[in-house]
Amino acid sequence: MEGRQKVLIVDDVSDNIHFLMNILKDEYAIIAATSGKKAIELAIKEPQPDIILLDIMMPGMDGYEVCSRLKSVESTAQIPVIFVTALGETANENRGLKLGAVDYLTKPVVPELVKARIFNQLELKHYRDQLEDLVQKRTFQLQKSKEATIEAMGIVAEHRDPETGGHIRRTKNYVRTLGRALAAKKRYQNILSDEIIELMYHSAPLHDLGKVAISDKILLKPGPLTDEEFKEMMHHTTIGENTIKEAQGRLAEGQILDIACEIAGGHHEKWDGSGYPRGLKGEDIPLSARLMALADVYDALISSRPYKKPIPHKKVVPMIEELSGTHFDPDVVKVFLENADEFHSIARSLSEAITD
């Protein structure tokens, strides 16, 4: 029995079950049920059947209802169902196939025909499963390739400024921390799904992509920028956003680059409308950019820069809190304060220079 494909036979008449068992017992492992309820229990139980032979006319739950229930549940939806019934009308067959059955045999059945139909459906399922597995693997590989490409683009920008070290790795982890904490709040439960948070996490490395177009004279200047230099630095937001949009158009990418655009173009906007490049205010600023704004400023404050020394974490926390409602979204600041220790842990684990 071990290693054989499993056939579940469902019929309220024991003689019918024994008849089919005698046909199939030499080639398959057989399990049986005499009611719809028991059939569903056996279909769910591991190891699941590879195929189900299902009678229609049964007391209580008939075969149509059994099939409908099996097809409505993800764990059993892909198990092939063949109706084996005395109902020979075309309308009955049509109904069964519409419910998701793969075949329909009328009693009395021809043994060789039963075996042939089962063999064919199991072969089809085998190839379909192989194809689905291949698609999943290729999809996973493609997703990882996209993520690696996005992070590489961010690292290109980061390498223009060698003082920032692990800025990209730290800030994307801060963003994920904030996203997960916000998602636990009732207001954001329907906004921040796990998928959206991961898209933000993987998009965060592109926040400063536009800095590749800023001159080293400005980017690496050890002192304060002049008004003219700051105006040029401000352009990195729109340069990054437009670069990502162009890539998105060429690559026909989806939501991951939509969020990357939001982050690149909006992470210097401020809650009170005094930020740049568009002077957006409050919730007009995309949520992803509001998370990135706090993550970016926190990391800039605790890190060494050509123009400043690092500020200890314990001093940065009240500085961030003081900017609630002006620079930062108050909700984002609130979850930052609730998770400040995790921010500090991320900072210390991803930078040897940050120890306090």
PyMOL commands that set and color helices and strands:
alter all, ss='L'
color gray80, all
select helices_A, chain A and resi 14-24+36-44+63-72+90-98+111-158+162-164+167-183+186-188+194-206+209-213+216-219+227-251+255-266+282-284+287-302+313-322+330-338+340-349
alter helices_A, ss='H'
color red, helices_A
select strands_A, chain A and resi 6-10+29-33+51-54+81-85+103-106
alter strands_A, ss='S'
color yellow, strands_A
deselect
rebuild
show_as cartoon
